[in-house]
């Protein structure tokens, strides 16, 4: 066992993943493994890892190649395979600042013995001086951190992508859901459920991961993801009905769940609504709005 598993799911990123590899080599503390699952790449990714595994690295590289299954199933497999006490997910087009592990290990020490805090986090930035969101989190500089659930992040300007390291044993209790026949569902379903169960993260206002979104990345193809995975997003909207208290928001959310369930050819999923009254109220409107959603999807390639 090691202190940290740095997990990367990759697909045809041979042109850029070396940036991440080089940043791992520049770390100052090496009690970590790099666990990589190649989700069916057709480029030179496998050859790169064959070469890197032979190099004299101060950390272990564990590389697995599989048929394309999508990010979420790959993430579930990564959590099962992890040997680290903590688990961080680093995208294949990101790289780490040189003090990444030094900071993560230091922050981990501050939450030892606290069962309500299941991870620590720094910030993802477009460079070492600028957060992705463009503004810094609202964290008291004297305290140096804030303890908050994922559902409380907006209160502290933490709602942009962050750089977390979670307790692996906690993540293993929450499998990321994927609908049969689809490859993706938003990760927030699990992270918000963990928040509902009372677990917090200790957030630090320091950039430790550099991110430049690529044109072939999931984030830039979010509309296409919804088109290809309607039930994955229906599950997300249904889960949102658990924690929204605002009636107007609940009705809008139920509407989206209804529409995607019907488009996904699983209308009976509506009966599993976490707010069945709202779902029933919005059902007539759902059939009115569905043609517009079909037209929107038709424009997405």
N, C-alpha and C positions, 0 to 999 in steps of 0.2 A: 504493500500500500504506500502511496505517496500523499502529500498534502493536497495537491491540486491536479485535477484532470482538465486540461485545456482541450476542448472538443471542437472540431471543425467538420462540418458537412460540406462537401464540395462536389461541384458538377461542372466539368469543362472549364476549370479555372487555372489551367496550367500556365496561362499567360500572365497571371498576377500573384499566385499563391506564394511565390518565392519571397515576396515582401514580408509575409507573415513568418515564414521560416527564418529569414534573416533576423527579424526582430526577436524571435525566441532565442536565437543564439546570442543575442546581445544582453540578455537578462543577467542580473547579478546574483539571483538565487535560483536554484535548479531542482527544488524538491517538487517537480511536476512531470507529468507525462503529456505528450501531444498525441491525442487519439483522433484519428482522421478516418472518416467513412466516405469513400468515393461512391457517389450515387449514380454509377453507370457512365462515367466520363468516357468520351470517345476521342479525347485529345491526348496529350503527352503526360497527363497527370501521373499515371502509374509509373512511367519511366523516371520521372522526377523523384518519386518516393523511393524507388529501388536504389537510386543513387544516394539520396540523403540518408537513408538508413545505414549505409556503409560508412558514412562520415563519422568522425570522432566528436560526437555531440555529448553534452553534459546532461542530457535528458533523453528519455526513451521515446521513440516514435513508434506508434502502433497504427498501422495502415491496413484498412479493410476495403475491398472493392465488392460491390453488390450490383444487382440489376436495379434499374431506376425504380425507386419506391416513393420518392418525394421526401421533402424535408422532415415532416412530422414523424413518419415511421422511422426515418434515419435517426432523428433525435431520440426517440424512445429506445432504439437499439444502443445508441451511444451511452445513455444513462445506465443501461443494464451492464455494458461492458466496462464502464469507468472503474478505475482502481483508486481514484483520488478521494480523499475525505470531502473535498469540495469540488464543484463542477462549474466550469465557466464555458460559455458557448461563444466562440470567436468566429465571425464570418470569414470566408476564404478570401474576400477582397479587402479585409481590414488588416491592420498590423498594430503591434503593441509598442508603447513607449518603453524605453530601456528600464524604467523603474516599476514596470507593471507588477511582476511577482513580488518585488520588495514591498510595494504598497499593499497588495492583497494579503500577504502573509502577516504584515503588521496589523492590518485592520481585523483580520481573523482573530488575533490575540485579544482584541477588545470585546469580542462577543462570546468568548469561552464561558461556558456555564449558564448562558442565558438561553433557555429553551424556546423562548418566544421570538427570538431573532434567528432566521434561518439562512442569512446571507449578508454579504457586504457588497458595496458597489461604488465604483467611481463613474466617471463621465466619458462618453464617446464624443470626440471632437473632430472637426474638419482639419484641425492642426492642434498643436500642443497648447495653444492660447485661446482657441475659440470653440465653445461647445456647439454641437450640432444645432441646438435650438437657437443659438445666437445670444442667449442670455444665461447667466449663471444661476444655479439653484438658490432659493431663499433659505440659506442655512446660516445660523449664528456663527460668526467666525471664532468667537471665544470658545464655544462648545466644539466646533469643528466637524460636526455630523448631525444628522437627524434620523431618528428611528421612525419609520412609517411603512404602512402596507402599500402594496401596488395600487390599491384603490384610493390611497391618499396622496399619490404623487403630484397631482395637479396643484395641490395646495402649496407645494414648495418648488414649483417650476422644474419638476423632475419627470415630466411627461414625455420628453423626447427619449430616443433610444439610449439606454445606459449600458454599463459594463459590469454585470453582476457575477459574483461567484456564490453559488448556493450550496447548502449542505446536501451532499449526494443522497444520504439516507432519507431526507425529507422528499426530494424529487421522486425517488423511487416509489413513494406512496401515491403519486398522482400521475397516472399514465396520460399522455397527451392523446386526445381522441381524434380519430380519423374515420370518416364515413366510408363504408364499403363501396368500392368502385371509384373513390376519389383519393387525392394525394395530399390534400392540405386542409387544415382548419387553423384559425388564428390561435397562437400560443396563449393569448390572454385568457382563454377559457380556463386553463390550468392555473395560471398565475393569479387570476382574480379569485379563483376558488381557494387557493392557499391563503389569500388575503382574508377571505370570508371566514376562514378557519382560525384567524387571529395571528398568523405569522407575519412578522415584520422583517424589513431589511434595513441595515444601517448604511445610509447614503453619505458619501463623502464628496465634497466639491473639488475634485481633482481629476483632470483629464488623464486617462491611462490607456485609452484605445483610440486609434485614428481611423476614421471611416470616410471613404469617398464612394458614394453609391454609384454602381455601374449600371449601364443601360440594360444588361441582361439579369439584373438582380430582382429578387421578389418584390422589394418595396416599390420599384418603379412599375411593376406589372400587377398592382393590386386589383385593378378592375378586371383584368384577365383572370386572375386567381379566383375572383368571385364567380365569374362566368363558368369556369371549369370545375369549381367546387361549391355549388350552391348549398349543399347540405352542410358542408363544413361551416359556412357562414350562417346558415340557419341555426346551427348549434350555438354559435357565438351569440346571436341575437337572443336566442332562448335563454342562454345563461345570463345575459345582461338583465333579463327580467327578474332575476333573483335579488339584485342589489339596487335597482333604481326605485326611489320612492315617489318621484314626480309622475303624476298621472299622464300628463301630456307626453312625456318621454316614454313611458311604458306603452302607450298606445302606438306611438311611432315605431317603437322597437318590435312590438307584436306584429305590426303590419309588415315589417321587413322579414320577420321570421315566417309569416304566412306565405308571402310572395315566393321566397326562396324554397320553401318546402314544396310548394306546388310546381315551381319550375324544375326542382330536383326530382319530381315524380314520386314524392313521398308525402302526400297531403295528410296522411294519418299521423305524421309527426306533430302536427298542430295540436293533437290531443295530449301530447306530452308537455304542453306549454307550462312554464313556471308561473304564468298568469292567465289561466284559461279564460277568464271573463274578458280580459282585454283582447285576447286572440279571437274570441267569438264576435265581439263588438266590431273588430276591424275586418272580419272575413268578407262582408260584401264589398268594401272598398278595395280589398286585395284583388278581387277579380277585375275591378275597373282599372287598377294600376298595372296589372301584369302585362298587358300588351305594350305599354311604354317601356317596361323593363326588358322585354324581348327585343324591342328596337334598339335599346342601348347596347345590349349584348351583341347584337348583329354587327354593330360598328366596331367591335373589338376583335382584333385578329390574334 
